[in-house]
């Protein structure tokens, strides 16, 4: 695409023109936090029983998936993103099994290779295994539209020793942070449902709870830094927001997932007012009914009606592009990639931005 404007514009160049009709054209959406490899778990995990119970059910359900079923669902999920206005995705993966599918897509993908490990004695082996996997992929080649970065799961599932290993390798580039009250309680006093879950999964591991918030804990480890994506940040106070701001960390909010799991809603107005970078994501089909980012745009507006529609649209476009380090996306400007979202309308719109957040707007992708 070389030009954009009205049909009767005097500067319209010669050449074929595609008439879109009534609607709203905007930069392509950027889903900054997604788990494509969990797509086969859609509708298989009940919510409403608490965060730790949900995680336990997810682990059990995921173990029962065949590679063929998981791959088929992931392929459908990627196709859905391409179809519904999304042009870039921040995808969290433990297996890296679908890199070829992302590479064959039209999406710009940053894949966060997520590491877990609560036993500090295994930290070195986990990091070495990640090194070997990434080295093998580098040798075999990864598609140019796919970038790999190391990530950590969360402060309640990654030992301080493993965090240090990842920091030595320039990571982690992403993590889940302050998502639930279970996480906060575990880091504050070392007990609760999450403590029992870990004991059942990995046995007795010596742990002295830091007695601080999840944000303060990882900040003390040196994890917070410019370019880091912290997903969720539901349970953060003013002091935590200050740490996020000073470190240059970007928060990726997933309101539908948070609401589904009953963990609360991140304080988006306060984060924005304090100057913290914010982007928008869907999370996975294990906790949200769709990977359509438009649904999270609508959900965020419903949670915070005072937020300006233009701001929410920016979180889903420019905010996500900035979070993933994709300067060629997020806005419509000369020299940027021609990758757009289009919301078709039945007629002229009095307020295009409110139409986008009304729930009636459905986005389609336009790739040049």
C-alpha positions as CSV (number, residue, x, y, z in Angstrom):
1,X,0.0,0.0,0.0
2,X,1.4,3.3,-1.1
3,X,-1.3,5.8,-0.4
4,X,-4.3,6.3,1.9
5,X,-7.1,8.8,1.5
6,X,-10.5,9.8,0.1
7,X,-11.4,8.8,-3.5
8,X,-11.7,12.4,-4.6
9,X,-8.4,13.5,-3.0
10,X,-6.3,15.6,-5.4
11,X,-3.1,13.9,-4.4
12,X,-4.4,10.4,-5.2
13,X,-1.7,8.6,-7.3
14,X,-2.5,6.7,-10.4
15,X,-3.0,3.0,-9.9
16,X,-5.5,0.5,-8.6
17,X,-7.6,1.6,-5.6
18,X,-9.5,-0.6,-3.1
19,X,-12.6,1.1,-1.8
20,X,-13.3,0.0,1.8
21,X,-16.7,1.7,2.3
22,X,-18.0,3.0,5.5
23,X,-16.0,2.1,8.6
24,X,-13.0,2.9,10.7
25,X,-9.4,2.2,9.5
26,X,-6.8,2.1,12.2
27,X,-3.3,0.7,12.9
28,X,-3.3,-3.1,13.2
29,X,-3.9,-4.4,16.7
30,X,-1.0,-5.7,18.8
31,X,-1.8,-8.5,21.2
32,X,1.0,-8.0,23.7
33,X,0.4,-11.1,25.9
34,X,-0.9,-14.3,24.5
35,X,-0.4,-18.1,25.0
36,X,-1.1,-19.6,21.6
37,X,0.0,-23.1,22.6
38,X,-2.8,-23.3,25.2
39,X,-5.5,-22.8,22.6
40,X,-6.6,-26.5,22.7
41,X,-7.7,-25.9,26.3
42,X,-10.6,-23.6,25.3
43,X,-13.6,-24.4,27.4
44,X,-11.9,-27.2,29.2
45,X,-11.0,-25.5,32.5
46,X,-13.6,-24.2,34.9
47,X,-13.1,-20.9,36.6
48,X,-14.5,-19.5,39.8
49,X,-12.6,-21.9,42.2
50,X,-9.6,-19.6,42.8
51,X,-6.4,-18.9,41.0
52,X,-4.4,-21.9,42.3
53,X,-7.2,-24.4,41.6
54,X,-7.3,-23.0,38.0
55,X,-3.6,-23.4,37.6
56,X,-3.8,-27.0,38.9
57,X,-6.6,-27.8,36.5
58,X,-4.6,-26.2,33.6
59,X,-1.5,-28.3,34.3
60,X,-3.6,-31.5,34.4
61,X,-5.6,-30.7,31.3
62,X,-2.5,-29.7,29.3
63,X,-0.7,-32.9,30.2
64,X,-3.6,-34.8,28.5
65,X,-3.3,-33.1,25.2
66,X,-1.8,-34.9,22.2
67,X,0.7,-32.9,20.1
68,X,-1.6,-33.2,17.1
69,X,-4.6,-31.7,19.0
70,X,-2.4,-28.9,20.4
71,X,-0.9,-28.1,17.0
72,X,-4.3,-28.0,15.3
73,X,-5.7,-25.7,17.9
74,X,-2.7,-23.4,17.7
75,X,-3.0,-23.2,13.9
76,X,-6.6,-22.1,14.2
77,X,-5.6,-19.6,16.9
78,X,-3.0,-18.0,14.6
79,X,-5.5,-17.8,11.8
80,X,-8.0,-16.1,14.1
81,X,-5.4,-13.5,15.0
82,X,-4.7,-12.8,11.4
83,X,-8.4,-12.5,10.6
84,X,-9.5,-10.2,13.4
85,X,-7.3,-7.2,13.0
86,X,-4.2,-8.3,14.9
87,X,-0.9,-7.8,13.1
88,X,1.5,-8.5,15.9
89,X,1.6,-10.8,18.9
90,X,3.7,-11.3,22.1
91,X,3.4,-15.0,22.5
92,X,4.5,-16.9,25.6
93,X,5.6,-20.4,24.9
94,X,7.2,-23.2,26.9
95,X,7.6,-25.6,23.9
96,X,8.4,-23.4,20.9
97,X,6.5,-26.1,18.9
98,X,4.7,-23.6,16.6
99,X,7.4,-21.4,15.4
100,X,7.0,-22.7,11.9
101,X,3.3,-21.8,11.9
102,X,4.0,-18.3,13.1
103,X,6.8,-18.0,10.6
104,X,4.4,-18.9,7.8
105,X,1.8,-16.3,9.0
106,X,1.5,-12.6,8.3
107,X,1.9,-11.8,12.0
108,X,4.9,-10.0,13.5
109,X,5.7,-12.3,16.4
110,X,7.8,-11.9,19.5
111,X,7.9,-15.3,21.2
112,X,8.9,-15.4,24.8
113,X,10.5,-18.7,25.7
114,X,9.2,-19.1,29.2
115,X,11.3,-20.8,31.9
116,X,9.9,-22.3,35.1
117,X,11.7,-23.9,38.0
118,X,11.2,-23.5,41.7
119,X,14.1,-25.7,42.9
120,X,17.2,-23.5,43.0
121,X,19.4,-26.6,42.6
122,X,18.0,-27.0,39.0
123,X,18.5,-23.4,37.9
124,X,21.7,-24.0,36.1
125,X,20.4,-27.0,34.2
126,X,17.2,-25.2,33.2
127,X,19.1,-22.3,31.9
128,X,21.6,-24.5,30.0
129,X,18.7,-26.4,28.4
130,X,17.2,-23.1,27.2
131,X,20.6,-22.1,25.8
132,X,20.9,-25.3,23.9
133,X,17.4,-25.0,22.5
134,X,17.9,-21.4,21.3
135,X,21.3,-22.2,19.9
136,X,19.8,-25.1,17.8
137,X,17.1,-22.8,16.5
138,X,19.6,-20.1,15.6
139,X,21.6,-22.7,13.7
140,X,18.6,-24.0,11.8
141,X,17.1,-20.6,11.2
142,X,13.9,-18.8,12.4
143,X,11.6,-16.9,10.1
144,X,12.3,-13.2,9.8
145,X,8.9,-12.3,11.2
146,X,9.6,-14.2,14.5
147,X,11.9,-13.0,17.3
148,X,12.8,-15.2,20.3
149,X,13.4,-13.8,23.8
150,X,13.9,-15.5,27.1
151,X,11.2,-15.1,29.7
152,X,10.3,-16.2,33.3
153,X,7.0,-17.5,34.3
154,X,6.4,-15.7,37.6
155,X,8.0,-14.9,41.0
156,X,6.1,-17.7,42.7
157,X,7.3,-20.3,40.2
158,X,10.8,-19.2,39.4
159,X,13.6,-19.4,42.0
160,X,15.8,-16.5,42.7
161,X,18.7,-18.6,41.4
162,X,16.9,-19.1,38.0
163,X,16.1,-15.4,37.8
164,X,19.8,-14.8,38.3
165,X,20.7,-17.2,35.5
166,X,18.2,-15.5,33.2
167,X,19.6,-12.0,34.1
168,X,23.1,-13.2,33.1
169,X,21.6,-14.0,29.7
170,X,20.0,-10.6,29.3
171,X,16.6,-11.7,30.3
172,X,13.9,-12.2,31.4
173,X,12.1,-10.2,28.8
174,X,8.7,-11.0,30.2
175,X,7.0,-12.5,33.2
176,X,3.6,-12.8,34.9
177,X,3.5,-10.5,37.9
178,X,1.2,-9.7,40.8
179,X,-1.7,-11.6,39.1
180,X,-3.4,-13.1,42.2
181,X,-3.8,-12.8,45.9
182,X,-2.4,-16.3,46.2
183,X,0.9,-15.1,44.7
184,X,1.0,-12.1,47.1
185,X,0.3,-14.2,50.1
186,X,2.9,-16.8,49.2
187,X,5.6,-14.2,48.8
188,X,4.5,-12.3,52.0
189,X,4.4,-15.3,54.4
190,X,5.2,-18.5,52.5
191,X,1.9,-20.3,53.0
192,X,-1.5,-20.5,51.5
193,X,-2.9,-22.4,48.5
194,X,0.2,-21.8,46.3
195,X,2.5,-23.2,49.0
196,X,0.5,-26.4,49.0
197,X,0.5,-26.5,45.2
198,X,4.3,-26.3,45.0
199,X,4.7,-28.9,47.7
200,X,2.5,-31.3,45.8
201,X,4.3,-30.6,42.5
202,X,8.0,-30.3,43.4
203,X,8.2,-31.4,47.1
204,X,9.7,-29.5,50.0
205,X,11.9,-26.7,48.8
206,X,13.5,-24.4,51.4
207,X,12.1,-20.9,50.9
208,X,12.3,-17.8,53.1
209,X,9.5,-15.6,52.0
210,X,10.7,-12.0,51.3
211,X,7.7,-10.5,53.1
212,X,7.2,-7.9,50.4
213,X,4.9,-7.5,47.3
214,X,5.6,-9.4,44.1
215,X,6.7,-6.2,42.4
216,X,9.1,-5.3,45.3
217,X,10.5,-8.8,45.3
218,X,11.5,-8.9,41.6
219,X,12.7,-5.4,41.8
220,X,15.1,-6.4,44.6
221,X,16.4,-9.2,42.3
222,X,17.1,-6.7,39.5
223,X,14.4,-8.2,37.2
224,X,12.5,-4.9,36.6
225,X,14.2,-3.0,33.7
226,X,13.4,-1.1,30.5
227,X,11.8,-3.3,27.9
228,X,10.4,-5.9,30.4
229,X,6.8,-6.9,29.9
230,X,5.0,-7.6,33.1
231,X,1.6,-9.3,32.5
232,X,-1.4,-8.6,34.7
233,X,-0.1,-6.5,37.7
234,X,-3.5,-6.7,39.3
235,X,-2.3,-6.4,42.9
236,X,-0.1,-3.4,42.9
237,X,-0.1,-0.3,45.1
238,X,1.3,3.2,44.7
239,X,4.8,2.0,45.8
240,X,4.7,-0.8,43.3
241,X,3.6,1.5,40.5
242,X,6.5,3.8,41.3
243,X,8.9,0.8,41.0
244,X,7.4,-0.1,37.6
245,X,7.7,3.4,36.4
246,X,11.3,4.0,37.6
247,X,12.4,0.7,36.0
248,X,10.8,1.3,32.6
249,X,8.8,-1.8,32.9
250,X,5.6,-2.1,30.7
251,X,2.5,-3.6,32.1
252,X,0.3,-5.7,29.8
253,X,-3.2,-5.9,31.1
254,X,-5.6,-8.7,30.2
255,X,-9.0,-7.7,31.7
256,X,-11.1,-10.6,30.5
257,X,-8.7,-13.2,31.8
258,X,-8.5,-11.5,35.1
259,X,-12.2,-11.3,35.4
260,X,-12.6,-14.9,34.4
261,X,-10.2,-16.1,37.0
262,X,-11.7,-13.9,39.7
263,X,-8.3,-12.3,40.6
264,X,-9.4,-8.7,40.4
265,X,-8.7,-6.0,37.8
266,X,-5.5,-4.1,37.4
267,X,-5.7,-0.4,38.4
268,X,-5.3,0.8,34.8
269,X,-6.3,4.5,35.4
270,X,-3.7,4.7,38.3
271,X,-1.0,3.1,36.2
272,X,-1.6,5.5,33.4
273,X,-1.8,8.5,35.7
274,X,1.5,7.6,37.2
275,X,3.1,7.3,33.8
276,X,3.6,3.5,33.6
277,X,3.6,2.1,30.1
278,X,0.6,0.0,29.5
279,X,-0.4,-2.4,26.6
280,X,-3.2,-4.8,26.1
281,X,-3.4,-8.6,25.7
282,X,-5.9,-11.4,25.6
283,X,-4.0,-14.1,27.5
284,X,-5.0,-17.6,26.4
285,X,-8.1,-19.5,25.4
286,X,-7.8,-21.3,28.7
287,X,-8.9,-18.1,30.5
288,X,-10.6,-16.0,27.9
289,X,-13.3,-16.9,25.4
290,X,-11.5,-15.5,22.4
291,X,-8.2,-14.2,21.2
292,X,-9.9,-11.2,19.6
293,X,-8.2,-8.1,21.1
294,X,-11.3,-6.1,20.3
295,X,-13.1,-8.0,23.1
296,X,-10.5,-6.8,25.7
297,X,-10.8,-3.3,24.4
298,X,-14.5,-3.4,25.1
299,X,-13.9,-5.1,28.5
300,X,-11.5,-2.4,29.5
301,X,-14.0,0.3,28.6
302,X,-16.7,-1.5,30.7
303,X,-14.4,-1.8,33.7
304,X,-13.3,1.9,33.5
305,X,-16.0,4.0,31.7
306,X,-14.1,7.2,32.4
307,X,-11.1,6.1,30.2
308,X,-11.1,7.9,26.9
309,X,-11.9,5.6,24.0
310,X,-8.9,7.1,22.1
311,X,-6.6,6.0,24.9
312,X,-7.9,2.4,24.9
313,X,-7.4,2.3,21.1
314,X,-3.8,3.5,21.6
315,X,-3.1,0.8,24.2
316,X,-4.2,-1.9,21.7
317,X,-2.1,-0.4,18.9
318,X,0.7,2.0,19.6
319,X,1.1,0.8,23.2
320,X,1.5,-2.8,22.1
321,X,3.9,-2.0,19.3
322,X,6.1,0.0,21.8
323,X,5.9,-2.8,24.3
324,X,7.2,-5.4,21.8
325,X,9.8,-3.1,20.3
326,X,8.0,-2.8,17.0
327,X,8.4,0.8,15.8
328,X,7.2,0.0,12.3
329,X,3.7,-0.8,13.7
330,X,1.2,1.0,16.0
331,X,0.5,4.1,14.0
332,X,-0.4,5.0,10.4
333,X,2.6,7.1,9.1
334,X,4.9,7.2,6.1
335,X,7.6,4.5,6.3
336,X,5.7,2.2,8.6
337,X,4.4,-1.3,7.7
338,X,1.0,-1.2,5.9
339,X,-0.8,-3.5,8.3
340,X,-4.2,-2.2,9.4
341,X,-7.4,-3.1,11.2
342,X,-10.7,-2.1,9.6
343,X,-14.0,-2.0,11.4
344,X,-16.8,-2.0,8.9
345,X,-19.9,0.2,9.6
346,X,-23.4,0.2,8.2
347,X,-23.3,3.9,7.6
348,X,-21.6,7.2,8.6
349,X,-20.5,7.3,12.2
350,X,-21.0,10.2,14.5
351,X,-18.3,9.0,16.9
352,X,-15.9,6.4,15.3
353,X,-13.9,5.8,18.5
354,X,-17.0,5.0,20.6
355,X,-18.1,2.7,17.8
356,X,-14.9,0.8,18.1
357,X,-15.6,0.1,21.8
358,X,-19.3,-0.4,21.5
359,X,-19.1,-4.2,21.1
360,X,-20.7,-3.9,17.7
361,X,-17.5,-3.3,15.8
362,X,-15.7,-6.3,14.4
363,X,-12.2,-5.9,13.1
364,X,-10.7,-7.4,10.0
365,X,-7.1,-7.4,9.0
366,X,-5.7,-5.6,6.0
367,X,-2.1,-6.5,5.0
368,X,-0.4,-4.8,2.1
